[in-house]
Amino acid sequence: MDHQHQRTSRIGLGGDPECQLCPLCALLRTLSDARPQAVRHLLGAARELALALAAVVESQTEAYDRAATPGGDGLRRIRVE
């Protein structure tokens, strides 16, 4: 099925029935109704969330790499008798 984004009275929104289910059209419809300041705020928040997620993934990757490397964490087991 070929989905075309046809222009209607609202810029970027399709008039076809498929556009009611299209996530891109839904996003454009939501953003076209919002104030520019709200859109800028939401985009900034989304950017910060993406950066935070990237930092979490990076730290977890480093922790996994340290745990997978024998003796790679700089710790030594001391036997207590």
Contacts in CASP RR format, 6 or more apart in sequence:
PFRMAT RR
TARGET T0000
AUTHOR 0000-0000-0000
METHOD contacts of the structure
MODEL  1
MDHQHQRTSRIGLGGDPECQLCPLCALLRTLSDARPQAVRHLLGAARELA
LALAAVVESQTEAYDRAATPGGDGLRRIRVE
1 18 0 8 1.000
3 16 0 8 1.000
3 18 0 8 1.000
3 19 0 8 1.000
3 22 0 8 1.000
4 14 0 8 1.000
4 16 0 8 1.000
5 12 0 8 1.000
5 13 0 8 1.000
5 14 0 8 1.000
5 19 0 8 1.000
5 22 0 8 1.000
5 24 0 8 1.000
5 25 0 8 1.000
6 14 0 8 1.000
6 15 0 8 1.000
6 16 0 8 1.000
6 19 0 8 1.000
7 13 0 8 1.000
7 14 0 8 1.000
8 14 0 8 1.000
8 15 0 8 1.000
10 29 0 8 1.000
10 32 0 8 1.000
11 32 0 8 1.000
12 25 0 8 1.000
12 28 0 8 1.000
12 32 0 8 1.000
13 19 0 8 1.000
13 25 0 8 1.000
13 28 0 8 1.000
13 29 0 8 1.000
13 32 0 8 1.000
14 22 0 8 1.000
14 25 0 8 1.000
19 25 0 8 1.000
31 39 0 8 1.000
34 42 0 8 1.000
66 72 0 8 1.000
66 73 0 8 1.000
67 73 0 8 1.000
END
